[in-house]
């Protein structure tokens, strides 16, 4: 799916899971 400004929060979320 697409994510405009959500990409920023999405990347941070993945980093948090790491």
mmCIF file of the N, C-alpha and C atoms, coordinates in Angstrom:
data_MODEL
# 
_entry.id   MODEL 
# 
loop_
_atom_site.group_PDB 
_atom_site.id 
_atom_site.type_symbol 
_atom_site.label_atom_id 
_atom_site.label_alt_id 
_atom_site.label_comp_id 
_atom_site.label_asym_id 
_atom_site.label_entity_id 
_atom_site.label_seq_id 
_atom_site.pdbx_PDB_ins_code 
_atom_site.Cartn_x 
_atom_site.Cartn_y 
_atom_site.Cartn_z 
_atom_site.occupancy 
_atom_site.B_iso_or_equiv 
_atom_site.pdbx_formal_charge 
_atom_site.auth_seq_id 
_atom_site.auth_comp_id 
_atom_site.auth_asym_id 
_atom_site.auth_atom_id 
_atom_site.pdbx_PDB_model_num 
ATOM 1  N N  . UNK A 1 1  ? 0.846  -1.191 0.000  1.00 0.00 ? 1  UNK A N  1 
ATOM 2  C CA . UNK A 1 1  ? 0.000  0.000  0.000  1.00 0.00 ? 1  UNK A CA 1 
ATOM 3  C C  . UNK A 1 1  ? 0.888  1.251  0.000  1.00 0.00 ? 1  UNK A C  1 
ATOM 4  N N  . UNK A 1 2  ? 0.283  2.370  -0.262 1.00 0.00 ? 2  UNK A N  1 
ATOM 5  C CA . UNK A 1 2  ? 1.075  3.612  -0.294 1.00 0.00 ? 2  UNK A CA 1 
ATOM 6  C C  . UNK A 1 2  ? 1.022  4.332  1.043  1.00 0.00 ? 2  UNK A C  1 
ATOM 7  N N  . UNK A 1 3  ? 2.075  5.052  1.353  1.00 0.00 ? 3  UNK A N  1 
ATOM 8  C CA . UNK A 1 3  ? 2.070  5.843  2.574  1.00 0.00 ? 3  UNK A CA 1 
ATOM 9  C C  . UNK A 1 3  ? 2.861  7.128  2.333  1.00 0.00 ? 3  UNK A C  1 
ATOM 10 N N  . UNK A 1 4  ? 2.138  8.268  2.243  1.00 0.00 ? 4  UNK A N  1 
ATOM 11 C CA . UNK A 1 4  ? 2.754  9.573  2.004  1.00 0.00 ? 4  UNK A CA 1 
ATOM 12 C C  . UNK A 1 4  ? 3.663  9.987  3.157  1.00 0.00 ? 4  UNK A C  1 
ATOM 13 N N  . UNK A 1 5  ? 3.149  10.721 4.107  1.00 0.00 ? 5  UNK A N  1 
ATOM 14 C CA . UNK A 1 5  ? 3.972  11.158 5.234  1.00 0.00 ? 5  UNK A CA 1 
ATOM 15 C C  . UNK A 1 5  ? 4.069  10.071 6.305  1.00 0.00 ? 5  UNK A C  1 
ATOM 16 N N  . UNK A 1 6  ? 3.298  9.006  6.124  1.00 0.00 ? 6  UNK A N  1 
ATOM 17 C CA . UNK A 1 6  ? 3.326  7.933  7.121  1.00 0.00 ? 6  UNK A CA 1 
ATOM 18 C C  . UNK A 1 6  ? 4.641  7.166  7.042  1.00 0.00 ? 6  UNK A C  1 
ATOM 19 N N  . UNK A 1 7  ? 5.327  7.276  5.902  1.00 0.00 ? 7  UNK A N  1 
ATOM 20 C CA . UNK A 1 7  ? 6.587  6.561  5.712  1.00 0.00 ? 7  UNK A CA 1 
ATOM 21 C C  . UNK A 1 7  ? 7.547  6.873  6.858  1.00 0.00 ? 7  UNK A C  1 
ATOM 22 N N  . UNK A 1 8  ? 7.572  8.126  7.284  1.00 0.00 ? 8  UNK A N  1 
ATOM 23 C CA . UNK A 1 8  ? 8.480  8.521  8.354  1.00 0.00 ? 8  UNK A CA 1 
ATOM 24 C C  . UNK A 1 8  ? 8.168  7.741  9.631  1.00 0.00 ? 8  UNK A C  1 
ATOM 25 N N  . UNK A 1 9  ? 6.908  7.732  10.023 1.00 0.00 ? 9  UNK A N  1 
ATOM 26 C CA . UNK A 1 9  ? 6.509  7.019  11.240 1.00 0.00 ? 9  UNK A CA 1 
ATOM 27 C C  . UNK A 1 9  ? 6.656  5.519  11.032 1.00 0.00 ? 9  UNK A C  1 
ATOM 28 N N  . UNK A 1 10 ? 6.413  5.054  9.807  1.00 0.00 ? 10 UNK A N  1 
ATOM 29 C CA . UNK A 1 10 ? 6.509  3.625  9.517  1.00 0.00 ? 10 UNK A CA 1 
ATOM 30 C C  . UNK A 1 10 ? 7.940  3.142  9.702  1.00 0.00 ? 10 UNK A C  1 
ATOM 31 N N  . UNK A 1 11 ? 8.889  3.934  9.214  1.00 0.00 ? 11 UNK A N  1 
ATOM 32 C CA . UNK A 1 11 ? 10.294 3.547  9.347  1.00 0.00 ? 11 UNK A CA 1 
ATOM 33 C C  . UNK A 1 11 ? 10.694 3.541  10.816 1.00 0.00 ? 11 UNK A C  1 
ATOM 34 N N  . UNK A 1 12 ? 10.241 4.543  11.557 1.00 0.00 ? 12 UNK A N  1 
ATOM 35 C CA . UNK A 1 12 ? 10.565 4.595  12.984 1.00 0.00 ? 12 UNK A CA 1 
ATOM 36 C C  . UNK A 1 12 ? 9.963  3.394  13.703 1.00 0.00 ? 12 UNK A C  1 
ATOM 37 N N  . UNK A 1 13 ? 8.782  2.971  13.249 1.00 0.00 ? 13 UNK A N  1 
ATOM 38 C CA . UNK A 1 13 ? 8.131  1.827  13.872 1.00 0.00 ? 13 UNK A CA 1 
ATOM 39 C C  . UNK A 1 13 ? 8.970  0.572  13.664 1.00 0.00 ? 13 UNK A C  1 
ATOM 40 N N  . UNK A 1 14 ? 9.460  0.375  12.447 1.00 0.00 ? 14 UNK A N  1 
ATOM 41 C CA . UNK A 1 14 ? 10.293 -0.791 12.161 1.00 0.00 ? 14 UNK A CA 1 
ATOM 42 C C  . UNK A 1 14 ? 11.561 -0.739 13.004 1.00 0.00 ? 14 UNK A C  1 
ATOM 43 N N  . UNK A 1 15 ? 12.137 0.433  13.145 1.00 0.00 ? 15 UNK A N  1 
ATOM 44 C CA . UNK A 1 15 ? 13.352 0.574  13.951 1.00 0.00 ? 15 UNK A CA 1 
ATOM 45 C C  . UNK A 1 15 ? 13.039 0.238  15.406 1.00 0.00 ? 15 UNK A C  1 
ATOM 46 N N  . UNK A 1 16 ? 11.868 0.606  15.869 1.00 0.00 ? 16 UNK A N  1 
ATOM 47 C CA . UNK A 1 16 ? 11.490 0.320  17.256 1.00 0.00 ? 16 UNK A CA 1 
ATOM 48 C C  . UNK A 1 16 ? 11.366 -1.186 17.461 1.00 0.00 ? 16 UNK A C  1 
ATOM 49 N N  . UNK A 1 17 ? 10.803 -1.877 16.471 1.00 0.00 ? 17 UNK A N  1 
ATOM 50 C CA . UNK A 1 17 ? 10.643 -3.325 16.579 1.00 0.00 ? 17 UNK A CA 1 
ATOM 51 C C  . UNK A 1 17 ? 12.012 -3.994 16.627 1.00 0.00 ? 17 UNK A C  1 
ATOM 52 N N  . UNK A 1 18 ? 12.973 -3.370 15.983 1.00 0.00 ? 18 UNK A N  1 
ATOM 53 C CA . UNK A 1 18 ? 14.320 -3.927 15.947 1.00 0.00 ? 18 UNK A CA 1 
ATOM 54 C C  . UNK A 1 18 ? 14.936 -3.762 17.326 1.00 0.00 ? 18 UNK A C  1 
# 
